[in-house]
């Protein structure tokens, strides 16, 4: 990993506990980061497993909660990572993400990072979760499925002839995504709001629009299993 933003003092050589990602530019020499071996290992784990919480992360690295939290807080203070709270069906999960400065440093060293098109960590977390749930129910799933003219849908799921589109919404674009999907050959369009506020906004915007649709479903963290059951029953009836 590249040198962290805002780090000063003597630089200790990095001691990664896991191999550098395979799609990193080949032939690149190991870089000095100024981080402790535990901090370096935690950074690599965040890069390789972005959707895991700290309990699973510390267990995988063989760290006690005290040592893991010490490394995490140190990386936050250095401006390398930041916590991201994500509402879930049972409460919330706190994930760790790279700061914009750290992502910029990673890009300069050809370390892969999420593209702007892929959205932020909350967006990607829910695409990951919903994809897993759909696959468990026997759906064939494609992420970022192209629609033509440079457009794509977050999740394209099929079960036999039945086809579903899922758009994960984190802001105000819910109605725009419904508008561009409404004429596509989907049996259901699922608008998944990552928060209650996002869900309410999309519902309100659709109600005030002139769209005449009856194949749009709304879901959010608290009730998405029910919505997945609805589309499953619909697919089974076809």
N, C-alpha and C positions, 0 to 999 in steps of 0.2 A: 504494500500500500504506500501511497505517496506521503511525503512529509505533512504532518497535520498543521492546520492553520493556527497561528497564534502560539506555536510551541517555541520555546527558547531554552538555552542551556545546552549542555553537552548531549550529543546524540548517541544513544546506545544502538548497536546493530539489532535489526529485527530478528526475532526468533520464531517464525511462524510454526504453529503446531499442526497445520494442515496445508496441503499443496495450494499454490496460487491457482485461481480458476483456469480451466483448460483453455477457454477462449480469450485469455489475456494474450497480448502480443508476444509471440515466441521470441526467445533469445534475450529478453529483457533481464538485466541483472537485478538481484534483490536490492531494494531501496532501504535507506535508513529513515526511520520514522520518528525517533525520539520517544517512542512508546515502550512501556514495559512488555515483557513477553506475554503476560496475561492480557494486557490491553490489546496487543497485536492479535492474539488468538480470538479475543472477543470481536474485534473488528472483522476478521475473516469469517467468523460464524454469522455475524449480522449480514454480511454480503451473500453468503451461501444459503442461509435459512432466514429470509426476511420476515416470514410470517409466524415465527415462533416467539412465545413469551419468554421471560427471563428464567422461569423455573426449568423449562425444557432446555433452554440454552446453557444454563449453568451445569445441569446434569450431564449434558453431552460433553462439556469441556472438563468435567471432573472438578468443578469449583464449588466451594461452600458458598452459602448465600452471602456471608460477610465479605469474602474475597471477591465474589462476582459483583456485588453492589459497589465495593470500593473501586473496582476497575471501571464500572459503568459511570459512576459519578465523576471520576477523573476525566473520562472521555467527554462527558457533557460539559464540564468546566473548561476543557481545552477547545471547545467549539467543534468537535469532531462528529458527535452524534447528538440526537435530540429524541426525547420521548414523544410518542404519538398515541393519544388515547382514541380507541375505536369502540363505539357502542356495539354491544352484542346482544343476543337474545336474553342472556342471563345477567347482564351487567355491562362490563367493559373489559377490554384487554389493552394492556399498555405494551406497544411494540417499540423497537428502537430503529431509528432511521438515520441516515447520514445527513448532515447539515448541507445547505447549498454550497458553502465554501469547500467542504470536503468532497462533494460530488464534482465540483469544478476541478479540484486537484486530481481526483481519480481519472477524469476524462483526459487530462493532460498526459497522464501516464498510461493511457489505453486500458484502464481497468473498466470493465463494462458497468454501466449504470442504466437505470430506467430512462427511457426516452420520454419527452414531454407528452407524446401521443399516448403512452401507457398510463399516464396519470400518476397521482401521488400514491403513497403507501396505503391509505385507506381504500382507495379505488382498487388497487391491485389485491389487497387482502380479501375484499369481498368477491372479486372475480375468482380468486383461488378457492375460497370457501364454497361458493355456489357451484363452481365447476365440479368440485369433489362430490357435493351432494347429488348433482345431476348424474354423474357417472355411477354412483352407488345405486341409483334407481334405473340403471340400464340405458341411459341416454348416450348417444354419440355426440361429443362436444368438441367444438372448435372455438378457440379464443381469438379475438380480433379478426373475425371472418370478413373477408372483403365483400363489399356490396357493389363495387364499381365506382368509377369517377372519383377515386381516391378516398372513398368512404368505407367504413367498417363497422361492424356491430360487436359489442363487447363479448357476448356469448351467443353462439349459434348452436342450438341443440336439436337433434332429430331422434325420433323413435318410430321406425317404420316410415310411413308417409307423413307423419305429424312433425311439424317444425315450429320451434319456439325461438324468439329473440329475447335476450335479456340485456338491458342497459343499466349499468351501475351508476347512479347519480350522486354526486357529492356537492353540487351547487345548483345553479339556476337553468341548466340546459335540458332539463327533463322534457319539457314540452317540445323543444326543437328536435330532440331525438325521436319522440313519438311521431312528429310530423314527417320526418324523413323515412320512417319505417312503415307508416300506416299503409302505403300502397305496395309494400313488398309482400311476397308470398308467405307470410307467417300466419299460423293458426292462432297463436297468442303472442302478444308483445308484453313483456314484463318490465315495468319500470321499478327498479329497486332503489329506494331512497336510503342512503346510509345513515341518516338521522331523521327524527320525527319532523323537524323543520323542513328538510329537503322534500320529504314525502308530501307534506301538506302543501308546499309551494307547487309541486308538479300537479297535484290533484286540482288545486285552485286554477292554475294556468290552463289546464285542459278544460275545466268547466267553463271558463270564460272565452275559450276559443270557439271557432265554428266547426271544429272537427266532429264528424258524426262517426264515432267508432264504438264497437261493442266487443272488441277482442283485445282490449288493454287491461292488464291486471297490475295492481299496485302492491308492492311488497316492501318490507323494512325489516331490520334485524329482529324485532319482536315477534313477527308473524310469518316469516318467509317459509317455514316448513309447511304451513297450511296452504300457501300459494303453490308450492311445489306439488302438494297432493292434488290440487285442482287440475294442474296441467297434466299430471300423470293419469288421472281418471279420464280426462278428455282424450288423451292419446290412446288409452285402452278401449275407448268406445269407437275409434275409427277403424 
